[in-house]
């Protein structure tokens, strides 16, 4: 199991501006990733070093954004103004996560502008919606990976998450830094009702410089 990618949400009207802004910060152009027909969303991706990537995703005017967990999560985040949605772990044994959560993974599909398809299984989005500090999980079906689209210039160096490190550690039965050395959990004692745990910022290293994106 490994850290696969991080996901950032923008509204449909703002996604072009967001991908241009983040792309210029990490020195890498985003590519049009196409549409997720099952979820009512579309994304742009930028490759990172170490076989990882960053996606910027937006909701479409589609009923799936009101009926599927991922569509609901993206639509809700966009309505709140956008920002970091979640971090995603990839595994070659998603059946282990299915057994842990007591349900089957669903198959995801993304149709790229050139007509090619990417397929994967995913699970855990419901838990990520309920508790933003938690990731969700995917197992790639197709051999092509979004980190292969484009030329990477930056790498993820840290993901700062507001939440409880023990909650995440209990998910994996191992300490947080054994899950990924990039993760840093920051406890938050905020008492406001609208406060939500989740990614606060992601740091990227490029040409000896650290870029922090909130």
C-alpha positions as CSV (number, residue, x, y, z in Angstrom):
1,X,0.0,0.0,0.0
2,X,1.3,3.4,-0.9
3,X,0.2,7.1,-1.1
4,X,-1.2,7.5,-4.6
5,X,-2.5,11.0,-5.0
6,X,-4.1,14.0,-3.4
7,X,-7.3,15.6,-4.5
8,X,-8.3,19.3,-4.7
9,X,-11.8,20.5,-5.5
10,X,-12.8,23.6,-7.5
11,X,-16.1,24.7,-8.9
12,X,-16.8,24.1,-12.6
13,X,-16.4,27.9,-13.2
14,X,-13.1,28.1,-11.4
15,X,-11.3,24.9,-12.3
16,X,-9.3,26.4,-15.2
17,X,-8.0,29.2,-12.9
18,X,-7.2,26.7,-10.2
19,X,-5.2,24.3,-12.4
20,X,-3.3,27.2,-13.9
21,X,-2.4,28.6,-10.4
22,X,-1.4,25.2,-8.9
23,X,0.4,24.2,-12.1
24,X,2.5,27.3,-12.1
25,X,3.4,26.8,-8.4
26,X,4.6,23.2,-8.9
27,X,6.2,23.9,-12.3
28,X,4.1,21.3,-14.1
29,X,1.2,21.6,-16.6
30,X,-2.0,19.8,-15.8
31,X,-3.6,17.6,-18.4
32,X,-7.3,17.2,-19.0
33,X,-8.2,13.9,-17.3
34,X,-11.7,13.7,-18.6
35,X,-15.1,12.8,-17.1
36,X,-16.0,10.4,-14.3
37,X,-19.5,9.4,-15.7
38,X,-20.4,7.4,-12.6
39,X,-19.7,10.3,-10.3
40,X,-20.8,13.3,-12.3
41,X,-17.3,14.9,-12.0
42,X,-14.3,15.7,-14.2
43,X,-10.7,16.3,-13.4
44,X,-7.3,17.6,-14.4
45,X,-4.2,15.8,-13.3
46,X,-0.5,16.8,-12.9
47,X,2.2,14.1,-12.5
48,X,4.5,14.2,-9.5
49,X,7.8,12.5,-8.9
50,X,7.8,9.1,-7.1
51,X,4.9,7.9,-9.2
52,X,2.3,10.1,-7.5
53,X,0.0,12.8,-8.8
54,X,-2.3,15.6,-7.9
55,X,-5.8,16.0,-9.3
56,X,-8.1,19.0,-9.4
57,X,-11.7,17.8,-9.7
58,X,-15.0,19.7,-10.1
59,X,-18.7,18.7,-10.1
60,X,-20.7,18.7,-13.2
61,X,-24.4,19.4,-13.6
62,X,-25.2,15.7,-13.2
63,X,-27.6,13.8,-10.9
64,X,-24.7,11.5,-9.8
65,X,-23.3,14.4,-7.7
66,X,-26.4,13.9,-5.5
67,X,-26.4,10.1,-5.4
68,X,-22.8,8.8,-5.3
69,X,-20.5,9.3,-2.4
70,X,-17.6,10.8,-4.4
71,X,-20.0,13.0,-6.4
72,X,-21.6,14.2,-3.2
73,X,-18.2,14.9,-1.6
74,X,-17.0,16.9,-4.6
75,X,-20.2,18.9,-4.9
76,X,-20.3,19.7,-1.2
77,X,-16.7,20.8,-1.2
78,X,-17.2,23.0,-4.2
79,X,-20.2,24.6,-2.6
80,X,-18.1,25.4,0.4
81,X,-15.6,27.2,-1.8
82,X,-13.3,24.3,-2.8
83,X,-9.9,23.3,-1.5
84,X,-8.3,20.0,-0.5
85,X,-10.7,17.1,-0.4
86,X,-8.6,14.1,0.6
87,X,-5.6,11.9,0.3
88,X,-5.8,8.5,-1.5
89,X,-3.9,5.3,-0.9
90,X,-3.5,2.6,-3.6
91,X,-3.3,-1.1,-2.8
92,X,-3.0,-4.3,-4.7
93,X,-5.3,-6.0,-2.2
94,X,-8.4,-3.9,-1.9
95,X,-10.2,-7.0,-0.7
96,X,-8.5,-6.5,2.7
97,X,-10.2,-3.0,2.9
98,X,-13.5,-4.5,1.8
99,X,-13.3,-7.0,4.6
100,X,-12.4,-4.3,7.1
101,X,-15.3,-2.1,6.1
102,X,-17.8,-4.9,5.4
103,X,-18.8,-4.0,1.9
104,X,-17.5,-4.3,-1.7
105,X,-15.5,-1.7,-3.5
106,X,-17.1,0.0,-6.5
107,X,-15.5,0.3,-10.0
108,X,-14.5,3.8,-11.0
109,X,-14.1,4.8,-14.6
110,X,-12.6,7.9,-16.2
111,X,-12.8,8.6,-20.0
112,X,-9.9,10.7,-21.2
113,X,-10.4,13.2,-24.0
114,X,-8.6,10.9,-26.4
115,X,-11.2,8.3,-25.8
116,X,-9.0,5.9,-23.7
117,X,-10.3,4.7,-20.3
118,X,-8.9,4.4,-16.9
119,X,-10.5,1.9,-14.5
120,X,-10.0,1.2,-10.8
121,X,-11.8,0.0,-7.7
122,X,-12.4,2.4,-4.8
123,X,-13.7,2.2,-1.3
124,X,-13.8,4.4,1.8
125,X,-15.2,7.6,0.4
126,X,-18.1,7.4,2.8
127,X,-15.7,7.2,5.7
128,X,-13.7,10.1,4.3
129,X,-16.9,12.2,4.0
130,X,-17.8,11.4,7.6
131,X,-14.3,12.1,8.9
132,X,-12.1,14.2,6.6
133,X,-8.8,13.1,8.1
134,X,-9.3,9.6,6.7
135,X,-8.2,8.7,3.2
136,X,-10.0,6.5,0.7
137,X,-8.5,3.5,-1.1
138,X,-8.1,2.5,-4.7
139,X,-6.8,-0.5,-6.7
140,X,-5.9,0.3,-10.3
141,X,-7.3,-2.1,-12.9
142,X,-5.7,-0.5,-15.9
143,X,-1.9,-0.5,-16.1
144,X,-1.8,3.2,-17.1
145,X,-1.4,5.6,-14.2
146,X,-2.1,9.3,-14.1
147,X,1.5,10.0,-13.0
148,X,2.5,9.0,-16.5
149,X,0.6,11.9,-18.1
150,X,3.1,14.7,-18.5
151,X,6.5,15.4,-17.2
152,X,6.8,15.8,-13.4
153,X,9.0,18.5,-11.9
154,X,7.9,18.4,-8.2
155,X,7.3,15.9,-5.5
156,X,5.1,15.8,-2.5
157,X,7.1,16.5,0.7
158,X,4.5,16.8,3.3
159,X,0.7,16.5,3.8
160,X,-0.5,18.4,6.9
161,X,-3.7,17.0,8.2
162,X,-5.9,18.3,11.0
163,X,-7.2,15.4,13.1
164,X,-6.2,12.6,15.4
165,X,-3.2,10.5,14.5
166,X,-4.5,7.6,16.5
167,X,-7.7,7.4,14.4
168,X,-5.6,7.0,11.2
169,X,-3.1,4.7,12.8
170,X,-6.0,2.4,14.0
171,X,-7.2,2.2,10.4
172,X,-3.9,0.6,9.3
173,X,-2.9,-1.1,12.6
174,X,0.4,0.8,12.5
175,X,1.8,4.2,13.4
176,X,1.1,7.0,11.1
177,X,4.7,7.5,9.9
178,X,4.8,3.8,8.9
179,X,1.8,4.4,6.7
180,X,3.6,7.3,4.9
181,X,6.5,9.5,6.1
182,X,4.9,12.4,4.3
183,X,1.9,12.6,6.7
184,X,1.9,15.1,9.6
185,X,-1.1,15.2,11.8
186,X,-1.9,18.4,13.6
187,X,-4.3,18.2,16.5
188,X,-6.9,21.0,16.5
189,X,-8.9,22.1,19.5
190,X,-11.2,24.3,17.6
191,X,-14.7,24.5,19.2
192,X,-16.5,26.0,16.2
193,X,-19.4,23.8,14.9
194,X,-18.3,24.3,11.3
195,X,-14.8,23.0,11.8
196,X,-13.9,19.9,9.9
197,X,-10.9,17.6,10.0
198,X,-8.9,17.1,6.8
199,X,-6.0,18.3,4.8
200,X,-4.9,21.7,5.8
201,X,-2.0,22.1,3.3
202,X,0.3,20.0,1.0
203,X,4.0,20.9,0.6
204,X,5.8,20.2,-2.7
205,X,9.5,20.3,-3.3
206,X,10.8,21.7,-6.6
207,X,14.3,22.8,-7.5
208,X,15.3,22.9,-3.8
209,X,12.3,25.1,-2.9
210,X,9.3,24.1,-0.8
211,X,5.9,25.3,-2.0
212,X,3.0,25.1,0.4
213,X,-0.5,25.0,-1.1
214,X,-3.5,25.4,1.3
